[in-house]
């Protein structure tokens, strides 16, 4: 009887531990364009979806997803709900969508804003070449009730001023929204490497998951592969940041999965295992 009781206690502890774990992934899936030839979306979309399914993240943020790509992902991930709209409004242009596992989390509130001086409407900010957006949500664990904010974004590829101001805009938005001081995750393609002012701006308030993972970071150094399978991946431009309270980074990985000497995207996804304190 004692052994049965001990086993039940152990099971209860382990179940509680798993319930407090959160997995996240950020993934620039590369837009659907015929110009990619043998790496075009129709030839890689099934493998990309199977890759995400294998890792089974609680949250995954995508960048560069055009409406037809969003339609495919929604079909593939029926156990998730996708938040966000196209950067040109509604169902137009690229999405920086945020998918969440509806079996594990309830959505408390959500929104999207443009990275500009007029974040409430379709707009291009500062010296950016294109409109850019950030999608977010506040989520509550169905088991245990803990809450977490998650933000997903894609910064401009040209404008440095826009990128720095976008980082500060997101931090300011977090301060406005997160009045209860819940844990926060910010992820996305920031189009800069770690020594850039954009990253130092984020690190004033948050931590780079790559740097604080309890297990050593796994995978290649970089995240942008450009579909060049025969070259080292050294440019890290995709990130997951976590708030300095309420979260532990247990594991961090840059995933270099491939099939038939081809990557599923021109970016590698970034994956973390987090623990809610």
N, C-alpha and C positions, 0 to 999 in steps of 0.2 A: 504493500500500500504506500509506503514511504517513497519507493521508487516511482510509482505512478504520480504521486503528488509532486515530486521533484521534476519529473518530466513535464508536467503541466505548467509549472512555474517557468521552466526554461523556455517552453514554447510561447508562453505569454510574453516573456522578455524579448525573445527574438522577433515575434510578430510586431511588438511595439517599436523595436529598433527599425525594422524594415519600413514601418508606416511613416517614420520620420525622415526617411531617405527620399531625396528628390534627384532625378536625373534630367539633365538639360543638354540640348544640342543646338548649335548654330550652323547653318548650312547655306552658302551661296550656291544655288543649284544651277546657275548659268541659264540665261534666257534661251528661249526657243528661237533659233535662227538657222536658216539653211546654210549660212556662211561657215558653220562649224564642220560641214562635210561629214566625215566618218565619226565625228564626236557630236553630231546633232542630237537634239533632245529625243526624237522618236527612237533612236538607236540605243539610248542609255537610260531612259526613264524607268523601265522595269527594274533594272539593276539598282538604280538609285533608291527606288521605293523599297526594294527588298533589303537594302543596306540599313535604311532607317528602321524598318520593321525588326531587323535582327537586334539592334541596340535598344529598341523599344523605349525611347526617352519619354519621360512624363511631359516635358515641354520641348518642342523644337521650333526654332525660328528660321524661316527661309528668306532669302533675298533674291532679287531678280526674277521672281516668279510672275510670268505673264498670265492673263486670265485663263488661257487654255491649260497652262501648267497647273494653276490652282484647281481647275476642274478635275484634272487627273489625280492630284494629291487628295482632294476631298473624297473622291471615290475609293482610293486606296486606303485611306485612314478614316474609316467610318466610325471608329471608336473615339475619334478626336473631333473637337470643334476648332475651326480656324477663325481667328480674329483679324480684323484689318480690312482695308480696301486699297485699291490701286493709287499710286502716287499722283495720278491725274484726276482722281476723284472716282468714287463708286467702283465700277468694274473696269476702269481704264488705266493702262500703264502697269508698271511693275509693282508687285506687292512686296512688302516686308511683313509677311503674315506670321502670326503666332498661333501654333497648334497646341492644344492642351488635352490631356487624357481625361475624358469626362467620367471615366469609371473611378478615378482616384480623387479628382478635384471638382469642387463647385466654383463657378465664376461669381464673384461678388460685385465687381465693376470692371469696366474696360473702356478704352478709348484709343484714339490715334491723333497725332498732331504732325504738322509739317515742320521741318527744320528750317525755320526762317523767322523774320521779324513779325510775321503774321501767321502763327502756328495753327490758328483755327480754320484756315482756308487754304485751298490749293495755291501753292506759292513756291518760289525758288529763293533760297536764302543767300545773302551776301555775294560772294564770288563763285558760287556753285554753278555748275554747267546745267544741272537738271533739278527738278523738284525731288526732295528726299523726305522720308517720313519715319516716324517711330510709332510702333504699335505696342500697347501694354494692357495688362490685366492684373487684378487682385484676385487671388485664388485661395480657397479654403480647403484644407485636407478633409475628406469625408470621415476619415478615421483619426480622431484626436483633435480636429478643429483648428490646427495651427494655420496661419495665413502667410502668404508670400506674394510679393509683387514681382512680375517678370516683364521686362522691356526688350523689344527686338527692333533693330534698326539697320540702316545701310547708309553710310556717309558718302559724300560726293567724292568722285575720283579726280577732280581737278582743283577745287577751291580749298586751299589750306585754311583761310580765314573762316570759311563756312564750316569746315570740320571742327575747328577749335570752338567756335560759337555753338555748334550743334552739341558738342560734349557738355558745355556749360548749360545749355538749354535743357538737356535731359536731366542733369543734376538738379537744376532749379525746379523742374517739373516733379521730380521725386520728392523734394522738400515740401512742395505744395500739397502733394497727394498723400504722402506717407506720414500723416499726423500721429499715427499710433506706433510709429517706429518698428514696423514689421520688416523682416528680412527682404532684401531686394537683389534681383539678378538683372544685369544689363548685358545683352549679347548682340553680336552682329558683325558685319563686314565694315570695318572702319577705314579701310583703304590707306592705312599708315602702318609703319613698323614701330616696334616698341620704344625707340628713342625719340619719337615725335611728341610735340607739345600736346597733341590730342590725348595721348596716353597719360602723360603727367597730369593733365587736367582731371581725368577720371580718377587717377590714383590719389588725388587730394581727399577724396571722399570714399573711395571704394578700393578693393584689392583685385589685382589680376589673378584669376584662378590658377593660371600657369605657374605663378611664383609661390603660391601658398599651399599647393596640394600636399597632403600628408604622404601620399605615395609619389615617388618621382614621376614627373611628367612623361607620358608615353608617346612614342611616335616621332615623326620627323620634326625638324626645327620650325619649318614654315607651314603655311596653309595654302598659298597660291601656287598651283602647279602648271597653269596655262595649258593643260592637256599634254605637257611634255613628259611622257612617262620615263624617258631615258635620262632625265636630269634630276639632280638633287632638289628637293623642295626646301627652300631656305627663307622665303619671305613670309613672315607671320603678320597677316593683316586682318585676321578674324579673331575675335576675342569673346571671352566670357568674364565679366566682372561681377563680384559679389560684395554686398555690404559688409562693413567691418563688425557688424553685430548680427547674431542670430543664425549664422551659417558657418559650417566647417566644410572645406573642400577635401573630400576623402580621396578622390581620384580625378585625374585630368588626362585627356588624350587627344591627340590630333590623329584622325583615322585615315590611313592611306590605303584602304581596301581598293582592289582593282579586279578587273576581269578581262582576260585575253589581252593583257598588256595595255589596258585602257582604264582611265579613271572615270567614275560616274559624273564628275563635274570638273570644271577648271579650278575649283577650290576644294580643299579637304575639309570635312566637317570637324568641329571641335565639340568634345563631349566631356561632361563632368558628372561625377557622383557627389552630391552634396548631402549634408546632414543638418536638419533643422535642430537648433539647440533648444 
